[in-house]
């Protein structure tokens, strides 16, 4: 049939249906895995993860505005799933179980109320950062505008789990070829941002960071906040020190920050 129609001959041994539809192209796979509804897939192993490349338009309210809708009292809220990490990143690169010191520079030098700064940050964080290709590795977070010193930039959000659950989840993510985004909140709890997290997990490590990750108590609840430790210009990549524990040579992770004082190893 193809010979009669004078079309290109296809050899199944060299080209497949996935190739014809572009499913072997990383860019196309990223777009497909960012489509709405992918969070309902249970048996699919993501190669690149859920990515916010497609932004859905706001739904039109049938009554004109949300204020005219009856209030529904519910305590269930489905976590907003963003995207998992790139599989080219190793798990060890995304497990910054950092121990936060209580005597942080932000705690000592803040002027306004922590709660008011936190509320302001929660409403403006989208204007503070944007996601782009990192000069250090993979994807990174950049300053969308000039940020002054001691500015709350973004919150490290995710699922609050116990240590036992974090170890089990890490084994599951490893089997699924996922990266692991976890951050230790205290001795007993970990923030797992692998499936339910925000853009803060894409901030890379640097030996000369321009931000710090601090545990700050807001309304009696501990929050992990990314705070600038100097003035940051627009377009500058955000970074902080992961503070990995020192390990032996077999488990060393090379540092690619390129800072003049780079320690060459993250751990």
For each residue, the residues with C-beta under 8 A, 3 or more apart:
1: 4 5
2: 5 7 8 9 10
3: 6 9
4: 1
5: 1 2
6: 3
7: 2
8: 2
9: 2 3
10: 2 15 20
11: 14 15
12: 15 16
13:
14: 11
15: 10 11 12 19 20
16: 12 19 20
17: 20 21
18: 21 23 24
19: 15 16 22 23 24
20: 10 15 16 17
21: 17 18
22: 19 25 28
23: 18 19 28 29 32
24: 18 19 29
25: 22 28 29
26: 29 30 47 48
27: 30 31
28: 22 23 25 31 32
29: 23 24 25 26 32 33 47 48
30: 26 27 33 34 48 51 53
31: 27 28 34 35 53 54
32: 23 28 29 35
33: 29 30 38 46 47 48 49 50 51 83
34: 30 31 38 50 51 52 53 54 83
35: 31 32 38 54
36: 54 56
37: 40 41
38: 33 34 35 41 44 46 50
39: 50 81
40: 37
41: 37 38 44
42:
43:
44: 38 41
45: 176 177
46: 33 38 49 50 84 176 178
47: 26 29 33 87 177
48: 26 29 30 33 51 83 84 86 87
49: 33 46 83 84 85 86 87 178
50: 33 34 38 39 46 81 82 83 84
51: 30 33 34 48 82 83
52: 34 55 82 83 131
53: 30 31 34
54: 31 34 35 36
55: 52
56: 36
57:
58:
59:
60:
61: 64 65 66 68 69
62:
63: 68 69
64: 61 68
65: 61 68
66: 61 69
67:
68: 61 63 64 65
69: 61 63 66
70:
71:
72:
73:
74: 77
75:
76:
77: 74
78:
79: 159 196
80: 196
81: 39 50 195 196
82: 50 51 52 196 197 198 199
83: 33 34 48 49 50 51 52
84: 46 48 49 50 178 179 194 195
85: 49 89 94 138 178 179 180 181 194 201 202
86: 48 49 89 138 139 179
87: 47 48 49 177 178 179
88: 138
89: 85 86 93 94 137 138 179
90: 93 94 179 253
91: 94 95 170 173 174 178 179 180
92: 95 251 253 267
93: 89 90 137 179 253 266
94: 85 89 90 91 179 180 181 182 194 201
95: 91 92 170 180 181 182
96: 182 183 205 213 242 243 244
97: 182 183 184 190
98: 183 184 213 241 242 243 244
99: 184 243
100: 104 213 214 215 224
101: 104
102: 107
103: 107 108
104: 100 101 107 108 212 214
105: 108 109 150 212 229
106: 109 110 150 212 214 216 225 227
107: 102 103 104 110 214 216
108: 103 104 105
109: 105 106 150
110: 106 107 114 117 150
111:
112: 116 117
113: 116 117
114: 110 117 118 216 217 218
115: 118 119 218 219
116: 112 113 119 120
117: 110 112 113 114 120 121 152
118: 114 115 121 122 152 155 216 218 223 225
119: 115 116 122 123
120: 116 117 123 124 152
121: 117 118 124 125 128 152 153 154 155 225
122: 118 119 125 155
123: 119 120
124: 120 121 127 128
125: 121 122 128 129 153 154 155
126: 129
127: 124 144 145
128: 121 124 125 143 144 145 147 151 153 154
129: 125 126 141 142 143 144 153 154 199 238
130: 141 142 144
131: 52 139 140 141 142 199 202
132: 139 140 142
133: 138 139 140
134: 137 138 139 140 202 204 237
135: 140 237 258
136: 140 204 205 206 237 239 256 257 258
137: 89 93 134 140 204 256
138: 85 86 88 89 133 134 202 204
139: 86 131 132 133 134 202
140: 131 132 133 134 135 136 137 202 203 204 237 238 239
141: 129 130 131 154 199 200 202 203 237 238
142: 129 130 131 132 235 236 237 238
143: 128 129 146 147 153 232 233 234 235 236 237 238
144: 127 128 129 130 234
145: 127 128 234
146: 143 231 232 233 234
147: 128 143 151 153 228 231 232
148: 151 228 231
149: 228 229 230 231
150: 105 106 109 110 227 228 229
151: 128 147 148 227 228
152: 117 118 120 121 155 225 226 227
153: 121 125 128 129 143 147 211 225 226 227 228 238
154: 121 125 128 129 141 198 199 200 225 226
155: 118 121 122 125 152 198 200 223 224 225 226
156: 183 191 193 197 198 200 201 213 224 225 226
157: 191 193 196 197 198 200 224
158: 181 182 183 191 192 193 194 196 197 198 201
159: 79 191 192 193 195 196 197
160: 185 189 190 191 192
161: 165 166 169 189 190 191 192
162: 165 166 188 189 190
163: 166 167 188 189 190
164: 167 168
165: 161 162 168 169 190 192
166: 161 162 163 169 170 182 190 192
167: 163 164 170 171
168: 164 165 171 172
169: 161 165 166 172 173 180 182 192 194
170: 91 95 166 167 173 174 180 182
171: 167 168 174 175
172: 168 169 175 176
173: 91 169 170 176 178 179 180 194
174: 91 170 171 177 178 180
175: 171 172
176: 45 46 172 173
177: 45 47 87 174
178: 46 49 84 85 87 91 173 174 194
179: 84 85 86 87 89 90 91 93 94 173 194
180: 85 91 94 95 169 170 173 174 194
181: 85 94 95 158 192 193 194 197 201
182: 94 95 96 97 158 166 169 170 190 191 192 193 194
183: 96 97 98 156 158 190 191 193 201 213 224
184: 97 98 99 189 190 191
185: 160 189 190 191 215 222 224
186: 189 215 222
187:
188: 162 163
189: 160 161 162 163 184 185 186
190: 97 160 161 162 163 165 166 182 183 184 185
191: 156 157 158 159 160 161 182 183 184 185 197 224
192: 158 159 160 161 165 166 169 181 182 195 196 197
193: 156 157 158 159 181 182 183 196 197 198 200 201
194: 84 85 94 158 169 173 178 179 180 181 182 197
195: 81 84 159 192
196: 79 80 81 82 157 158 159 192 193
197: 82 156 157 158 159 181 191 192 193 194 200 201
198: 82 154 155 156 157 158 193 201
199: 82 129 131 141 154 202
200: 141 154 155 156 157 193 197 203 224 226
201: 85 94 156 158 181 183 193 197 198
202: 85 131 134 138 139 140 141 199
203: 140 141 200 211 226 238 239 240
204: 134 136 137 138 140 237 239 257
205: 96 136 209 239 240 241 242 255 257 266
206: 136 209 210 239 240 241 257 259
207: 241 255 257 259 261 262 263
208: 257 259 260 261 262
209: 205 206 212 229 239 240 241
210: 206 228 229 230 232 236 238 239 240
211: 153 203 226 227 228 229 232 238 239 240
212: 104 105 106 209 226 227 229 240 241
213: 96 98 100 156 183 224 225 226 227 240
214: 100 104 106 107 224 225 227
215: 100 185 186 222 223 224 225
216: 106 107 114 118 222 223 225
217: 114 220 221 222 223
218: 114 115 118 221 222 223
219: 115
220: 217
221: 217 218
222: 185 186 215 216 217 218
223: 118 155 215 216 217 218
224: 100 155 156 157 183 185 191 200 213 214 215
225: 106 118 121 152 153 154 155 156 213 214 215 216
226: 152 153 154 155 156 200 203 211 212 213 238 240
227: 106 150 151 152 153 211 212 213 214
228: 147 148 149 150 151 153 210 211 231 232
229: 105 149 150 209 210 211 212
230: 149 210
231: 146 147 148 149 228
232: 143 146 147 210 211 228 236 238
233: 143 146 236
234: 143 144 145 146
235: 142 143
236: 142 143 210 232 233
237: 134 135 136 140 141 142 143 204
238: 129 140 141 142 143 153 203 210 211 226 232
239: 136 140 203 204 205 206 209 210 211 257
240: 203 205 206 209 210 211 212 213 226
241: 98 205 206 207 209 212
242: 96 98 205 266
243: 96 98 99
244: 96 98 247 253 266 267
245: 267
246: 267
247: 244 250 251 252 267
248: 251 252
249: 252
250: 247
251: 92 247 248 267
252: 247 248 249 265 267
253: 90 92 93 244 265 266 267
254: 264 265 266
255: 205 207 262 263 264 265 266
256: 136 137
257: 136 204 205 206 207 208 239 262
258: 135 136 262
259: 206 207 208 262
260: 208
261: 207 208
262: 207 208 255 257 258 259
263: 207 255 266
264: 254 255
265: 252 253 254 255
266: 93 205 242 244 253 254 255 263
267: 92 244 245 246 247 251 252 253
